[in-house]
Amino acid sequence: MSYQHFALLYDELMMDAPYEDWLQFIMKNMMKYGNGGKRLLDLGCGTGTLSIPLALQGYHVTGIDLSEEMLTIAHAKSVEASVQIAFFQQDMRQLEGFEPFDVIGIFCDSLNYLGTEQDVELTFRNIYDQLLPGGLLLFDVHSIDKMDNIFIGQTYSSNDEEISYIWNCFAGEQPHSVEHELTFFVKENDSYYRYDEVHYQQTFPVDHYQKWLEKAGFELLEISADFTEEKPTEKSERIFFTAKKKSGSARLAT
């Protein structure tokens, strides 16, 4: 999956995303469960829209994303905001080569771009290796209900003078997966240009994520839903996980 032209349009299309709520979720859990450290990895950082306010809050932020185009925009935004953030292009399934972090976050359903159970398990193992003992893993994923009953079969659209888009959602090949087909019409000078993107997302039952976290050596601290402290229900849309790397723990046999 490549963001290509989508990277240039991402910030405008995500203007209404609840980034402030993600920021509060991170800060609340860092205060509640953190070890007092400030080294934070924003995994799947996109254009840095969350990385930058975290840096402005005093965290020492590193951002990683698979998309070179997204990272180019993120770097330019960080310079404009006068914050120092190290951005790296890397696949979260191959995360390696960093000094251990106090907290690693995967937000805005970035983990749902991993298409298989093996990909998620591998990512959790790599994150474990990149955390300090007692370090936190914070992430959110789409719920099964959102994938199956909210996304699938829906069409979203926007008709603006500068950017218009049509976003169709189709069932993917695997259970609880969605193919997002996006068509953009972007005004450049006096002409409109069409760009097409296809994005694949996959989610899994909550107890699967819990099993994979424990298998990787994490202690699961909290599961909540929809930016609240409430437990998920069948109708929750976004599931949040807070896990801690056990000090001196060993992984379960694979």
Buried (B, 14 or more C-beta within 10 A) or exposed (E): EEBEBBBBBBBEBBEEBBBEEBBEBBBEBBEEBBEEBBBBBBBBBBBBBBBBBBBEBEBBBBBBBBBEBBBBBBBEBBEEBEBEBBBBEBBBBEBEEBEBBBBBBBBBBBBBBBBEBEBBBBBBBBBBBBBBEBBBBBBBBBBBBBBBBBBBEEEEEEEEEEBBBBBBBBBBEBEBBBBBBBBBBBEEEEEEEEBEBEBBBBBBEBEEBBBBBBBBBBBBBBBBBBBEEEEBEEEBBBBBBBBBBBEEBEBEEE
